Amino acid sequence: MHRWLVPFIVTAHAVAASADQVTDKKQQSTIARWTAEKICEMGVDAFYALQDSELKIMFEGDTSMRYEDVPAAPNDQERARITGQLMGYLMAACPQQLESYKNR
């Protein structure tokens, strides 16, 4: 997903999305859950090593959203909500990945 997934990660891969693009709570939840599921499956390092083209195919195949709908520059509220949900999912589903995620 975007490199905004890294620190926020959420995070590091850039996408051609509008800077003033805003996501709703359902979309933010989808982004957080999908990212956490992939991190649990692959591990933090492998997830963040993926190319945008791979992320796009995976994200669009697994969700009802377009990859371009993920904000490249989320506002503070979006970042906080997605990060909080993502960390909650990691804590519940694969706590071993939580520390790796925090250290990115």
VMD Tcl script that draws the C-alpha trace (Angstrom):
set ca {
  {0.00 0.00 0.00}
  {1.42 3.45 0.06}
  {4.55 4.19 2.00}
  {2.25 6.07 4.32}
  {1.62 2.62 5.63}
  {5.17 2.53 6.94}
  {5.29 5.30 9.45}
  {1.63 5.29 9.66}
  {2.84 2.92 8.06}
  {0.98 3.39 6.32}
  {3.06 4.60 4.18}
  {5.92 4.18 1.75}
  {4.81 3.54 -1.75}
  {3.67 6.60 -3.62}
  {0.48 6.64 -5.60}
  {-1.01 9.23 -7.88}
  {-3.79 10.19 -5.54}
  {-5.18 13.61 -4.91}
  {-3.62 15.43 -1.97}
  {-7.03 16.55 -0.80}
  {-8.56 13.09 -1.19}
  {-10.41 12.03 1.95}
  {-11.45 8.52 2.93}
  {-14.50 7.66 5.01}
  {-14.40 5.52 8.15}
  {-15.38 2.35 6.30}
  {-12.59 2.82 3.77}
  {-10.11 3.55 6.56}
  {-11.16 0.35 8.31}
  {-10.76 -1.60 5.05}
  {-7.26 -0.18 4.54}
  {-6.22 -0.97 8.12}
  {-7.66 -4.49 8.15}
  {-6.24 -5.41 4.74}
  {-2.80 -4.08 5.63}
  {-2.79 -5.95 8.95}
  {-3.91 -9.20 7.30}
  {-1.13 -8.94 4.73}
  {1.48 -8.11 7.37}
  {0.33 -11.14 9.39}
  {0.58 -13.37 6.30}
  {3.85 -12.06 4.93}
  {5.66 -10.29 7.73}
  {6.41 -6.58 7.93}
  {9.62 -6.59 5.89}
  {8.19 -8.67 3.05}
  {5.04 -6.53 2.91}
  {6.97 -3.28 2.67}
  {9.33 -4.75 0.07}
  {6.45 -5.21 -2.39}
  {6.30 -3.01 -5.47}
  {3.31 -0.73 -6.05}
  {2.18 -2.89 -8.96}
  {2.05 -5.97 -6.71}
  {0.25 -4.07 -3.96}
  {-2.30 -2.71 -6.43}
  {-3.16 -6.17 -7.75}
  {-3.42 -7.65 -4.25}
  {-5.40 -4.74 -2.75}
  {-7.90 -4.51 -5.58}
  {-8.30 -8.29 -5.67}
  {-8.97 -8.51 -1.92}
  {-11.11 -5.40 -1.35}
  {-13.87 -3.47 -3.07}
  {-11.64 -0.37 -3.20}
  {-9.33 0.88 -5.92}
  {-5.67 1.20 -5.00}
  {-5.83 4.85 -6.05}
  {-8.49 5.42 -3.35}
  {-5.84 4.95 -0.66}
  {-4.68 8.46 0.26}
  {-1.02 9.11 -0.58}
  {-0.97 11.88 2.02}
  {-3.58 11.09 4.68}
  {-4.62 13.88 7.01}
  {-3.90 13.56 10.74}
  {-7.33 12.13 11.54}
  {-7.11 9.49 8.79}
  {-3.56 8.58 9.81}
  {-4.51 8.23 13.47}
  {-7.62 6.14 12.77}
  {-5.93 3.80 10.30}
  {-2.80 3.41 12.42}
  {-4.84 2.73 15.57}
  {-6.97 0.10 13.86}
  {-3.97 -1.46 12.14}
  {-2.07 -1.79 15.42}
  {-5.17 -3.22 17.11}
  {-5.50 -5.87 14.41}
  {-1.82 -6.74 14.63}
  {-1.99 -6.98 18.42}
  {-4.95 -9.37 18.21}
  {-3.98 -11.45 15.18}
  {-0.19 -11.56 15.08}
  {1.41 -9.77 18.02}
  {4.86 -10.95 16.93}
  {4.61 -8.57 13.95}
  {3.54 -5.58 16.05}
  {7.06 -4.79 17.29}
  {8.45 -5.08 13.77}
  {5.75 -2.73 12.54}
  {6.43 -0.20 15.31}
  {10.15 -0.25 14.50}
  {9.71 0.57 10.79}
}
mol new
graphics top color blue
foreach p $ca { graphics top sphere $p radius 0.5 }
foreach p [lrange $ca 0 end-1] q [lrange $ca 1 end] { graphics top cylinder $p $q radius 0.2 }
display resetview
